[in-house]
Amino acid sequence: MATSRGADTLGIIREITIIEEEIMFCGIGWAHEWHFFWIIATAIVVLAALALVATLRQGGKGDFFLGASCPACGGAVKSSFLRCPHCAVTLKSHCPSCSKIVESVWKYCPFCRADVNETK
């Protein structure tokens, strides 16, 4: 009787071990781990292609990733532009006090605290 119980217990332990391995791996072995890699690689390629298409739709102009646009006409502008190349609206100007470049919508210079709209 003792041998029979020992054999049954050993058989049950083996079955539990097999079930645990199946649950742990969920049927995914080493061969299937590459699928995850290909899914990530494909997602990166698709996102890069979408960024390229969006840039080409803008005519290759402007900083697509910065998303800068003219407040007046909505045209693509770079952050370094002082004027919009599409409608000539002033985007930045010089501070009348310290002569540093400030945004045209700012009321005060962040460098010298002077009133930007003030004329000399």
ABEGO torsion letter per residue (X at the ends): XAAAAAAAAAAAAAAAAAAAAAAAAGGBBAAAAAAAAAAAAAAAAAAAAAAAAAAAAAGGBEBAAAGBBBAAAGBBBBAABABBAAAGBBABBBBAAAGBBBBAABABBAAAGBBAABBX
